[in-house]
Amino acid sequence: MSEKIKLSQRVALTKRLIGEALLKMLETRNINKISIRELCQIAGVNRTTFYNHYGSQYDVLNEIAKTYIQSTSFTVINDIEAGKNIDECLSGILQYIKENVEFAKLVLDLKNYDLISHITISLPQFDSMVIKHLPDNLDLEEKKAIASYVQYGIVRLIKEWILSDCLKSPEEEAKLILKIAGRTIGNR
């Protein structure tokens, strides 16, 4: 095995250990109360190693959440752009969220992470996808406002679904989201 592959595997293992330790600690306390020293101790890495990869515990959480967002939101956008059925795409993502509901609840806790801001930053193509489906008689400012409204509304519906322990099936929630978003986009 090449030295480069070994190094890459070691970095991945170190980041995974740090991430798992942070998630474990976040189950019982706010991120503001987590020290790097204690995080490194639980992860089994030294502080120098930690600082080779991260600047703070917030950086670790941001990386974990970014990966989570990519596993959910980016998949939907890419699948839709590839022409896949939107109902199935959204239902699949909601199923993934349901299977990882404890993590989803953790990142929804605004004391730990502002999920809505990160989704907005991470998904600029969402706006363009919504804008593309709006009537031509609207100006760009109106289209951007509608896209933002739809995005925040969808995130809010998903947040409420998660906090209700995903009582509705992913398919039912997807239908509700698409019905509301479709009405918002279509009623222009």
Residue pairs with C-beta under 8 A, 6 or more apart in sequence:
11 53
14 45
14 49
14 53
15 53
15 63
17 43
17 44
17 45
18 39
18 40
18 43
18 45
18 50
18 53
18 54
18 60
19 60
19 63
19 64
20 43
21 39
21 42
21 43
21 44
22 31
22 34
22 39
22 43
22 57
22 60
22 61
22 64
23 64
23 103
23 106
24 42
25 34
25 38
25 39
25 42
26 34
26 61
26 106
26 112
27 106
30 111
30 112
31 57
31 58
31 61
31 111
31 112
31 113
32 111
34 57
36 47
36 50
36 51
36 56
36 57
37 47
39 50
39 57
39 60
40 46
40 47
40 49
40 50
43 50
54 60
54 63
61 107
61 112
61 113
62 113
62 118
65 107
65 113
65 115
65 118
66 118
66 122
68 100
68 103
68 104
68 107
69 118
69 119
69 122
69 123
70 122
71 96
72 93
72 96
72 97
73 93
73 119
73 122
73 123
73 126
74 122
74 123
75 89
75 92
75 93
76 89
76 90
76 93
77 123
77 125
77 126
77 129
79 89
79 92
80 86
80 89
80 129
81 125
81 129
86 178
87 171
87 174
87 175
87 178
90 174
90 177
90 178
91 170
91 171
91 174
92 170
93 170
94 158
94 161
94 166
94 170
94 171
94 173
94 174
95 170
97 104
97 158
97 162
97 166
97 170
98 166
98 170
101 162
101 165
101 166
104 162
105 162
105 163
106 112
106 113
107 113
107 115
108 115
108 159
108 162
108 163
115 155
115 159
116 152
116 155
119 151
119 155
120 148
120 151
120 152
123 151
126 147
126 151
127 144
127 147
127 148
127 151
128 147
130 143
130 146
130 147
130 150
130 151
130 185
131 140
131 143
131 144
131 146
131 147
133 185
134 143
134 146
134 147
134 185
134 188
135 188
138 146
138 188
142 188
146 184
146 185
146 188
149 184
150 181
150 184
150 185
153 180
153 181
153 184
154 177
154 181
157 173
157 176
157 177
157 180
158 173
158 177
161 167
161 168
161 173
166 173
168 176
